[in-house]
Amino acid sequence: MLFADADSAYNDADYVIFGAPFDGTSSFRSGSASAPQAIRNESYNFETYNPNLDVDLTELKIHDAGDIEAGEKISTTLSRVASATRNYVTRNKTPIMLGGEHSLTIAAARECTPEWIIILDAHLDLRDEYEGEKYSHACTTRRLYEEVTKNIIEIGIRSGTREEYTFVKRNKIHCYNADQIFKNGIKSVLNKIKEHIGDETIYLSLDIDAIDPCYAPGVGTPEPFGMTPRDTREIIWTLAPTCVGFDVVEIVPDLDINTASLGAKLTREFIAAKRKHQQT
């Protein structure tokens, strides 16, 4: 089953959705490898018209390229994610990756060559290695910082080691935790973020555990006191216009199918928000 309304031919498409069914470094709850198809299945629950943005997805050119063939090792899978993403970017299409675990973002973001990477996540993911693996899902932001760009913003954070928080301070990484959003409101945080990035290009990565597990319990590493789905949607609406790539990762549908439904809805919100900007 393809993602709903993604029925355009590849050559015609402006947006290309692809799945990356890999969870080989998952360390608490595995199962995100089955998320791409679950997200697709859930995408059929929603109307094509977005009344908030006045965009109908049937009028957009969206293609679902299916899933990459994941390897047994993370290195093989990253190589295949990179190859797929490179193919879409060189043809001026916006890649939208359905994970899979968060480590996959490393390869996709690298190929998009953004000026900024913005990550919605409960965890800092700044470890140099985890369980002997430097490309673990727990090291995603560290690898992005070292290999793609030092212009990184993390939103929704509420978990990390002392060493990771020291890394944030020492390297002046922009980090907005979930408590700041709760106290000051998402609009205030987004205003600060826009001051940093201006109109520069963004790769936006949504680790669904950025959202509080009361709303999204089907994740690999749940962390209480998180963001709301509405705050997450507001971030997507604000940042989508200058995004050169997007992903949603770390959904474990066997634990809660409604989390996959939320992932599908937020993916549709991203496409509609990017299109809305192009119309104006």
Buried (B, 14 or more C-beta within 10 A) or exposed (E): EBBBBBEBEBEEBBBBBBBBBBBBBBBEBBBBBBBBBBBBBBBEEBEBEBEEBEBBBEEBBBBBBBBBEBBEBBEBBBBBBBEBBBBBBEEEBBBBBBBBBBBBBBBBBBBBEBBBBBBBBBBBBBBEEBEEBBBBBBBBBBBBBEEBBEBBBBBBBBBBEEEBBEBBEEEEBBBBBBEBBBEEEBEEBBEEBEEEBEEEBBBBBBBBBBBBBEBBBBBBBBBEBBBBBEBBBBBBBBBBBBBBBBBBBBBBBBBBBEBBBBBBBBBBBBBBBBBBEEEE
